[in-house]
Amino acid sequence: MIEANTMEYSGRKVANFTITNGKKSLSLTVDNGSMGGPGPMTRADVRCFSGDEDVTGKVFGVTQKEIVRGEVTTMAAAMNWLQLSVDPYGT
């Protein structure tokens, strides 16, 4: 299932979409920066969840609080994880 939403506050635009496969979900959030402004939404962040657990750090081999930028290579890795029949990082 794919779901999406948008919001705007204090000049900041944010769009988020999630792709869900069973208990796993991939979340991509795109915004126009911390200060907002008239420009396009180009800053993207990818998160991976297994149930309610954020497993982004395990999927990408980074610290749990590290930001994973939305790029072609990170989206490909996240989609590969999402499609695995067994979740090696889930609880």
Backbone torsions as a table, in degrees:
resi	resn	phi	psi	omega
1	MET	NA	140.3	176.6
2	ILE	-118.3	128.7	177.1
3	GLU	-128.8	150.7	179.8
4	ALA	-145.4	155.0	173.2
5	ASN	-152.7	160.0	177.5
6	THR	-132.6	157.8	174.5
7	MET	-153.5	160.2	177.7
8	GLU	-144.3	132.0	177.2
9	TYR	-153.8	138.0	179.3
10	SER	50.3	39.2	179.1
11	GLY	80.7	-1.3	-179.3
12	ARG	-98.7	128.2	177.8
13	LYS	-105.2	136.4	-179.7
14	VAL	-136.8	134.4	173.4
15	ALA	-126.7	140.5	179.3
16	ASN	-136.7	137.6	169.4
17	PHE	-134.7	148.3	178.1
18	THR	-125.1	143.6	173.7
19	ILE	-118.0	126.0	-176.3
20	THR	-115.1	137.2	175.9
21	ASN	-137.0	98.2	-176.5
22	GLY	67.2	-127.6	179.0
23	LYS	-83.0	-10.5	-176.3
24	LYS	-95.0	145.7	174.8
25	SER	-144.9	148.4	178.6
26	LEU	-114.5	128.7	-179.7
27	SER	-119.2	130.0	175.8
28	LEU	-122.1	122.3	177.4
29	THR	-115.2	131.6	-179.6
30	VAL	-124.8	135.8	177.8
31	ASP	-143.5	177.8	-179.2
32	ASN	-103.2	31.5	174.7
33	GLY	95.4	162.8	-175.7
34	SER	-67.0	-24.3	-179.2
35	MET	-98.3	-2.0	-178.7
36	GLY	70.4	-150.3	179.8
37	GLY	117.9	173.5	-173.3
38	PRO	-80.1	-8.0	-174.5
39	GLY	-70.7	175.3	179.8
40	PRO	-71.1	161.8	176.8
41	MET	-83.0	105.9	-174.8
42	THR	-122.8	-9.0	-179.3
43	ARG	-92.9	120.8	-175.2
44	ALA	-126.4	145.3	-178.4
45	ASP	-132.9	132.4	-179.9
46	VAL	-109.5	134.3	174.5
47	ARG	-131.4	145.3	177.5
48	CYS	-120.1	135.0	-178.7
49	PHE	-127.5	139.4	172.1
50	SER	-116.5	105.2	-169.9
51	GLY	64.5	-126.5	177.8
52	ASP	-95.2	-0.7	-176.3
53	GLU	-90.0	128.7	175.6
54	ASP	-79.3	111.3	-177.5
55	VAL	-109.9	18.6	-178.1
56	THR	-54.3	-46.1	-179.5
57	GLY	-59.7	-39.6	179.7
58	LYS	-70.5	-40.5	-179.1
59	VAL	-64.8	-40.4	-175.1
60	PHE	-102.5	-2.1	179.2
61	GLY	68.4	37.8	179.4
62	VAL	-124.9	174.2	176.2
63	THR	-68.0	157.1	-174.0
64	GLN	-61.2	-33.0	-177.0
65	LYS	-94.1	-1.1	-178.2
66	GLU	-70.0	143.1	178.6
67	ILE	-83.5	130.1	175.7
68	VAL	-105.7	112.8	-176.8
69	ARG	-70.7	141.9	177.3
70	GLY	-77.2	103.3	178.2
71	GLU	-134.7	170.7	-178.5
72	VAL	-56.8	-44.6	-176.6
73	THR	-69.6	-38.5	179.7
74	THR	-72.5	-36.7	176.6
75	MET	-65.8	-38.4	178.1
76	ALA	-63.5	-44.2	178.7
77	ALA	-63.4	-42.2	179.9
78	ALA	-65.4	-41.6	178.7
79	MET	-66.6	-37.7	176.4
80	ASN	-61.4	-44.9	178.1
81	TRP	-62.1	-42.8	-177.6
82	LEU	-61.3	-32.4	-176.6
83	GLN	-87.4	-8.2	178.6
84	LEU	-61.2	136.9	180.0
85	SER	-74.4	-25.1	176.4
86	VAL	-117.8	136.8	-179.1
87	ASP	-95.4	102.6	-177.7
88	PRO	-69.1	-14.1	-176.4
89	TYR	-111.2	-4.6	-177.4
90	GLY	-76.8	169.5	-179.9
91	THR	-93.6	NA	NA
